[in-house]
Amino acid sequence: MDPMDVPVPDIEKLFERDGYLKPYEREIRRRYGCFRDIWDRMDSWDGGLQGFTSAYKYYGPQFGADGSVIWREWAPGAHSIHLQGDFNGWNTKSHPFKKLEFGKWELYIPPNADGSCSLHHQSRVQIIVNDNLYRVSPWASYVKPFEGFTYQQFIYRPKNPYKFKHPKVPRPASLRVYECHVGIATPEGRVGTYTEFKDNVLQRIKNLGYNAIQLMAIMEHAYYASFGYQVTSFFAASSRYGTPCELKELIDRAHELGIYVLLDVVHSHASKNTLDGLNEFDGTTACFFHDGPRGTHSLWDSRLFNYSETEVLRFLLSNLRWYQEEYQFDGFRFDGVTSMLYHSRGIGEGFSGHYDEYYGLNVDTEALVYLMLANELVHGIDNRAITIAEDVSGMPATGRPVKEGGTGFDYRLGMAIPDMWIKLLKEEKDEDWKIGHIIHNLTNRRWMEGTVAYAESHDQALVGDKTIAFWLMDKDMYSHMSTLSDPNPVIERGLALHCMIRLITHALGGEAYLNFIGNEFGHPEWLDFPRAGNNSSYHYARRQWPLVDDELLKYKYLNNFDRDMQMLEEKYGWLRSNPGYVSCKHEGDKVVAFERAGLLFVFNFHPSQSFTDYRVGVDVPGKYQAVLCSDSKKYGGFGRVEPDGEFHFTLNSGWGNRRDSVQVYIPCRTAIVYAKCD
């Protein structure tokens, strides 16, 4: 059986049945039972579910109204813990923690004689474990480098903390995500700030028609070039871009503009750093992580969480609540889900679709149950929340609710789609593209499980690869992107295919769409962060906004097309409609036609052959008119078909398994969207 055909079970009925269950039904029931057991136990513990998932109000420094501080840590392998800092003249012995049961430690710091708190705003502090191990609290909410590259903890208690002025925005019915990185969002070769992003970039995103942003690399990471995926301090928003208050201002401004804000959350692994990370916090190789080989990712050289440990669940689930409540994030994109789901970490796995891959012994039940818990919690805190799984394996029911036996995500990333486009651009001429192969990859998803479609994300642009625009046009972008330059066939092909690839991915590939910052206007080259291998250069760790702002450059054409594509989706809502019905995928003509949300999409990928009176099927008779055409002059095309041009009347004759048909002119390397207008 094809994995696409896996039926979604009614979990309650599975529990009621006493007779024969299929192997995958037994496994779904077992997993749900594990989830239910932990969920019910959390709810029965002191403080209940809310108390368990608000552990940042218990661990770390807790400030009393009388100026006192109670500081607690979980360090089961430690034999002593002390606190030093500005407040005690860096005395290593004056403030020892008292050992409690279950691996917990507690320190009471009385108020000063005048009633003030010893730990004031911007005080620097450090934990000492076992007398000689210097550590940052796992619960630190603000860390920054001090006298070198090692991050240290600072108390963040400003006199006038930022207060949100705008409510969270409604959950988008059609999710159009602008994936972005604050640090690279400036044209200069440096690290951008939260304030600059708020002032200079958010309005661009709004004007383009995106209704959501996905903020990357927010959770603190000591190594900038890790792109935020080697997290060192999970509760600390990265200080390299500014303060926690400035991040809150950014999110509040996004909400004011009606933009939904997703956080790229990394709960799949953690940095191996010890001085400023979680690794060996209590002096052992376990604590938050699995001990031995199971606790280290062989490719990422990072530590893997022990999701069976109660305090690890408390830490990670509280981390999600922290970002929802403290920073007002609307939802999350979970990184590295495939690595979490399988004991093999997905390394060397082809994922053919056989049930044994999804319901066999390779599945890491503890991690899977954690994801179920996380999704149930996030949606319980805020029913507007959206969660997205970065999973390439295609685990069945990833995008179905936990109550149905699913993992609970709202969407999964359609990761095969960008891989397909990059492979085609690298290895084949477009005249050799197999239309059936393209359509299969764009439509190969499970019914009723939301997919985020995208042509390229940050992954495709990272060093070692390059943007789709650069794959298409390469060195010619340096010499022929001026509107005053001579016509160039490479640029003409690149502009045309860039628009077509994005539109067919957007319209056919999923129930949501994602674009990486700058790629909407054909950002050239690749993405690379300053590191030893490039002489610490910021040249590729920036976004060249002047390219799209210059009216004499052709980047504006791609930007305009992307904007009009988003606006058209906003008007007709194909992402929130049923998947498109493909009535034509002609290999010889290189023509694709499909309907979705009442629109007719026609693509001609042929490099040289145009077609007059090309017949395509439609299900609804009437009068049709082009509302978007990639060949329009305003997108750098030839203007062979312009929107709002001639009308096309249906022929009262079925075609392509549709009840009616229409004849259209479809030029080569052109995509046209028609809307019914009578």
N, C-alpha and C positions, 0 to 999 in steps of 0.2 A: 504493500500500500504506500502511496506517495504521502510524505509527511504533511502535505497541504491538506490531506483529507482527514487528518486527525479530528474527530468530533470533540467539541467542548462538552465535558461532562457536567451534569448537575451534581455537585459534590455531596449534597444531602442525600440524594438518591443512591449515590455510591455507598454511603455509610449504611443505608437501610437494607441494601441487597445482601442476601446471604448466599446466593448461588454463585455460579461461575463468573469470575471477573477476568477480563483480558489482562495480560501482564501490565500494560501501561495504565489500566484503570487501578490495579492494585497499587502501583507505584504512586500514582496521583493521590490515592487515598492515604497512603503511608506518609507522603510529604505533608499533606494537609494536616494529618494528625500530629505530626511533629510541630508544625506551625501553631496549631491550636493549643497544644500543651504548653508551649513557651508563652504564648500570648496570654492565656488564662493565668499562668503563674505570675507573670509580670503584673497583671491587674490585681492580683490578690496580695502582693507584697505591700509593705508599709509605704504609704504615699501613692499606691496604685500606679497605673500606667503613666499618668502625667508625672508623678514624682520620679519614677524610674527613668523616664526620658527627659527629665530636667536636671540631670546630675550636675550640670554646670552651676546649679544653685547650692550644691553640697560640696563638691570637690573644688580644689583651687582656693584662692583667697576669697573669703566671704566677709563682707564688711558690715559691722554692727552699727546701729544708730548712735551708740555711745563712744564710737571711735575705736572699738576693739576689732580684731581680725581673728577669725578661725580659719585655718588653712588645713585642708585635708588632701591626702594623696593615696592612691592605691599602688603599692609596691610590694607584692607578696614575697619576693626573693631578697629584699633588703634586710640588713641587720641594724642599720641606723640611717636616719635622715636628719639633716640640719638645713636651716635657711640662713643665708647670708645676703647682705645687700647694703645699699646706702644707709638704710635705717639703723643698722647696728655697726657701722664702721667696718663692714666686711669681716666681722668676727665669725670664724668658722664653727665655734662651739657654743655660743651663747644662746642659740635658739634651736634646741633639739625637738624633734617631733616625738610624740608618745605613740607607742604601738598599740593598735586596737585589734580586734579580732578580724578574721577574713582578709588579712593582708592590708588592712587600712592603717593609715597613720594620721595623727592630728597634732596641730600646733596652735596654741592660744597666744596671741600677742595683745597685751592690754593697751588701752589708750595711753597717750602721753599725759603728763601731769596736768596740762591745760585742757585735756579732753579731746585733743586732736588725734588723728589717726597717724600711726608711725609710717604707714605705707601711703605716701602721697602720690599725686599724679606725676607720672614720668619717673618714679623711683625705679632703680634697677635692682633686680633681685636674682638670686641663683640658688638652686637646690643642690645640696651635696649628699650623695648616696654613699653609704659605707665609707665615709671619711675621705674618700679620694676620687669619687666619680662626680663630675660636674654636669648638671642636668638642667633642662628647661622643663617646667611643669607641662604635662600633656594638656592642661586646661588653660594655658596661657592665651589671653585674648589679644595680646599685642607684643610682638617681638621685632627686633631690628638689629642690624649688625652693630657691633661695638668693638672698636680697635682691631679691625681685621675682618675676616669673612664669616666668623662664627656669630650666629644670631643669639641674642640674649633677651630675657624677659624684662619688660617694663610694665609697670602698673599704669593702666589707662583709665583714669577717673577725672575727665575734664570738668571744670566748674559748671560749664554750660553745655552739656551733651546735646547732640543734634536730636530734635524731635520731628518725627515724620508729620508732614502736613497733608499728604494726599493718600487716599485709600488705595489698596491693591486694585488692579484692574480686573475686569471680568475675564474668565477663561476664553481664549479665542476659539471660535468654532472652526475656523480655518487657520491652522498654525503655520505662520511664515517666519522662520527663525533666522536672525542675523547673528552668526557665530563671531564673537569678537574677543580681542585681547587688548586690555587697556594699555599695556606697556608698549605695544607696537603701533598704537593708533595715532602716532604723530609722524609728520614727514621728516623730522630731524632724527639724526642718529643718536638717540638717547632713549631713556625709559619715560614713557608718557605717564600722566597722573590721572587719578580719578576726576579731579576738577576739570582738567583739559578735555577728558572724554565727555563729561557732562556738558560742557560748554560748546564743544566743537564737533562732536560726532553724533550725539543722540538725535539732533534735529535732522542730520543727513539720513539717518536710518528711518526716521519718521517720514521724511519726504519721499523715500524710496518705496514706501508702502509695506514695509515689514512691520509685523505687530508683536514681535517678541525678540529679545536678545538673549544670547547664551554667553554669559561671562566666563571666560576661561582663566586659569592660573590665579584664582583669587585666594584659595587656601595657601597659607605661607609655605614657600619652598626656598630653601637656601640657595639652590643652584638655578639661576635664571634660565639657563639653556635647557632645563628639563621640561620647559613649557608648562610648568605647574603640576607635572605628573609624578614628582618625587616630593610628596608633601612632608614637611617637617613639623609644622604646628597646625593642627586641624581646626582649632577654634580661632586662630588668628588670621584676619584678613591681611593680605600682603602689604607690608609697610613700604615696600619700594615704590608704590604708586601714591602713597599718602596715608592719612589716618582713617580709623574706623568711621569717624564722623563724616569724612569726605566721601567714603563709599556709600554711606547712608544717603547723603545728599544726591549722589548719582542715581541711586535706585529710586529715590523720591521724585527726582526730575523725570525719570523714565515713566513712572506711574502717572505723573502729571500729563505727559504726552500720550498716555494711553498705551504704553508699551509694557508688555508682560516680561518679567525678568526671571530667567533660568540660571541656576548656578551649575557649573561643571564640577560635580563632586567626585572625589577620588577616595572610595572606600574599598578598592580592590587590592591595594598594597600601600606601603609607606616607605619613605627614605630609610636607608641604612645608617644615616647619621646618628651618632650617639650624643655628641656635645649639644646639638640643637634639634634633635629629633626624638622619636619614640623608642628607637632601637636600644635594647639593653637598659631601659630606664631604671629598673630595679637591680641592675648588676648581673642579671641572667640573660640568656639568649631567648627566653620565653616571654613571660609577662603578657604583653598585648598580642604576641605572635605565637605561631606554632614553633615548637622546638625542633631541631634537626632539619633534614632536607625539606620537609613539608613547609617549613617556615620561610623559605627563600625562593624567590622567582629566578630561575636559572638564566632567563634572557634579560630581564629588567634589572637584575642585581638589586632587588629590593625585598623588603620583609612582607610576609603574608599573614594577615590577621587570623587569630584563632576564634572563629565565630561561635564555637561551642562554649566559650568562657563567658559567664554572666557579666563580668565587669567590662568585657569588650563590647558586648551588646549594649550595655548601659552607655558606654563611651560613644559608640557610633550612632546609636539612635538619638542620643542627646545632641550630638553634633548636627543632625538634620533639623531637630526642633530649634536649635540655636540660630541657624541661618534663616529659618522660617519666621521666627518671632523677633530675634534681635535685629536682623537686617531686612526683614520683610521680603525675602526672596519668594517668588510665586511658585517655583517648581525646580526640578533637578534633572540634569542629564547625568546618569551614572556611567562613569568610565570603567572600562576593563571588565565588563560583565562576563564575557566569555571566559576570561581567566578565572573568575570566581566560580563559575558553574561546574568546572571539570577538574578532577585531580591532575589531569595532564596539563592543565592551564591552557588547553587548546593548542599546545605546541605540537606541530606535525599532524594535526587532525584535519582531515579533509571534509568531514561532516557531509557524508553522502545522502543522509536523510533516513538511514535505517533506524528503527526504533531503539535498537540496543545502544545507540549513541546518546539518546536522550533519556532512556529509562534503565540504563545498565549501571554497573558498579563504578564506572568512571565519573559519574555525577557526584559532585561534592554537596551532599544533602545539607550540611551545616551552613554553607554559604548560600545555597538556594533558599533555605528557610530564612536566613537573615534578610535576603532581598524581599521576601514575602512580608516579613515584619516591617521592614523599612517602608514599603509601599503602603501597607495598611496604616501605619502611623502617619505618614505624610498626608495621605488623603483624609485621615481622620481629623488631623489638625486643621486642614483647610480643604474643603470639598472642591475648591477651584483649582487645586494643585495639579500640575502635569508632571509626570515622570517619564523619562526616555532612557531606554537601555541601549548601550553600545555593545551589541552582541552580533557576532558574525555567524554563530553556529546554527541559528534558526530553532532554538529550543521551543517546542510547541507550547502554546498558551502563555508565552512571555507577556503578551499584550492583552491578557484577559484578567478580570478581577480575581483576587485571592479567594473570594467566596465561591468561585467557579472551579477552584483548583488551579488557577493560573498563578503567575508570579506577581501580577498586580500592576505592571507598567501600562501606561497609556499608549506609548509608541515604542517601537524599536527602530534603530537606524538601519536603513536599507544599504548596508555596506557593500553589497555586491555591485551596486549601480556605479559608483565612482571608479571602482576597480575595473569594471568593464570599459568605461570611457577612456581611462588612461591606457589600458592595454591596447585598445583599438588605435588610439593616436600614436602610440609608440611603435606598433608592429604592422599596421596595415594602412594602405591607401584607402581613402573613403570610398572610392569606386568598388573596392573589394569587401566593404562592410556587408555582413549578412543581416538583412533586415529582420528575419525571424529570430535570430540570436538576440538582437537588441530588444525586440518586443518581449521576448521571453524573460530577459533579465529585468525589464521594467515592470512586468506584471506578475512575477513569480513571488507572491506573498499570500499569506493565509487570510481567508475571508474573516472579517470582523476583528482583525488585529491591526492596529494602526501602524503604518510605516512612514518614517521620515525619509523622503527622497532627496537626493542631492547629487549634483554632478561632480562636485569637489568640495572638500572641507580643508581644515588645516593639515590633515594627514597627507593629502595629495600634493601639497605645496612645500612640505618640509624638505630640507636639504637632502639631496640624492634624487629628488624628483623636481617637478616644476609645475606652475599653474597651467590650466588648460589653454589659456591664451598664449602662453609661451610655447607650449607644445605645438600649437597651430601655426604661430607666426615667427617665433624664435628671433633671430638676429634682425629680421626685417622690421621688427617693432622699434628698433633704434633709428631707422632711417626713413620709414614710410608711414608713420602714424600721424603726420601732419596733413591737414586738409588741403594744404597748398602743394603737397608733393605729388609727383606723377602717380598715375594709377599703378597699382601693384597687385598681381594675381594672388600672391601669398596672403597679403592683407585682406583682399576681397574675400578669399576663401575663409580666412580666419574669422572675420567679422560675421560672415554668414553662418558658419558652423557653430560658433560660440553661442549665437542666439538660438539656433535650432536645438542644440544639445540641451540647453537650459530649459527651453519651453517643453520639449517632449518629456524630459525628466520631471518637470513641475506638474505637467498635466496628466501623465500616465503612471508615474512611478510610486505614488503613495497617497497618504492622507494628510501629510504635512510636508513642508519644504524647508531646506536649509541652505544657506550660502555663507561662505567665509568672508570676513571683512576685506573689502577691496576687490574681490574677484568678480563682483557684479560689473565692474567697468574694465575687466580684463587686466588685472594687475600683473605686471610682467615678472619674469624671473622666478624666484623661489623664496622660501622663508627659512632663515637661519639666524640663530641667536648668537650673541657674542660668546666665544669660547676659545680655548687654546688653539684649536684647529684652524681658526680664521683670524688669528691675531686680535681676538676680542673686538671684532668689528660689529657695528650696529647697522651696517649698510643694508643688509637684507632683513633686519628686524624693525621695519618701519612700514608705514603705508604712504604711498606717494600721491596724496590728495591733489597736488597741483596738476597732475596729469589729467584728471577728470574735470578739474575746474577750468582748464585752458580751452577756450572755445575754438582754438586753432588745431586742437588735437582730436583724433578720432575715438579716443576713449569715451568721450561724451555719448557716442552713438550706442555703445554697449550699455552704458549707464541708463540711457533713456529707454532702451528696450526692456531692461530689467525692471525699471520703475513701472512701465506700462503693463508689463506682464503681471506684476504684483497687484496693480490697481484693477486689472481685468479679473483676476481671481477674487479680489475683494467684492467686485460687483456680482459675479456669477457663482462663486463658491464651489468650484469643482473639487477642492480638497475635502470639503465636508459632504460631498456627494458620493454615490456608489462609484466603484472603479469604472474606468472608461471601457466601452465596448469597441473592440478593434474589428472593423469590418473589412479592412484592406491592409495587407502587408506583402506587397509585390516585390519579389526579389529582383526581377529584371528591370522594372521601372524605378526601383528604389523608392517607392511611394508607400506611405503609411496614412491611413485614415481611421479616425475613431471619434466617438461621441462621448461627451461627459458633461453633466450639468446643463443639458440643453444646447451645448455648443458643439460645432463640428470642427475638428482639428485635421488639417491635411498637411503632410510633410513630403517634400520631394528631395531626397538625399542624393539624387543623381548629379554628378559633377558638371554635366553638359547638356543633358536632355530635358527640355521643357515640354509640357503637355498642354494642348488646348482641348477644351471640352472633355476633360478627364472625368469619368463618371465614378462617383462614390455614393455609397449608401447612406441614407438617413432614416430614422425611425418616425420622425414627425414631419408631415408635409407642410409646405408653406413657402415663404419668401425669405431668402438668406442673404446676408451681406457681410463682407469682411470687416472685422472689428480690430484685428491685429495682424500685421504682416511683417515678417522679418526682412523682407526686401524693400521696405519703405525707405525713401531717401533720408528720413529723419533718423534712421538707424544705420546709415552708411551704405544702404543698398542701391539698387538700380531704379527703383520706383516702378517696376513692371506691374505690380499690383499695389494699390494704396488702400488703406482702410476707408470705409464710407464711400466706396466706389459703386460699381454697378451691382444690380440685384441679380440673384440667382433663384429661379423658381424650380420647385421640385417637379419631377416628370410623371408622377402618378404611376410609377413602375418600380418594383422592388429590385434591390441590387445588394450584393454582399451580405445576404441574410438579414437585410433590413427591409422595412415595408415600403420604402420609397427611395428615391435617388435624386442626385443633382449633378449637373455638369459644371466644372470649374476650370479655369486656367491656372496651372500651377507651375511656375518657373522653376528651373533647376536651383538646387541649394536654397530652397525657400520653405518657410512654414507659414501657413495662413490659418487663422481662427475665424470661423463664420458663426454669426448669431442669427437666430430667427427674428425677423423684424416686421412681421405683419400681425 
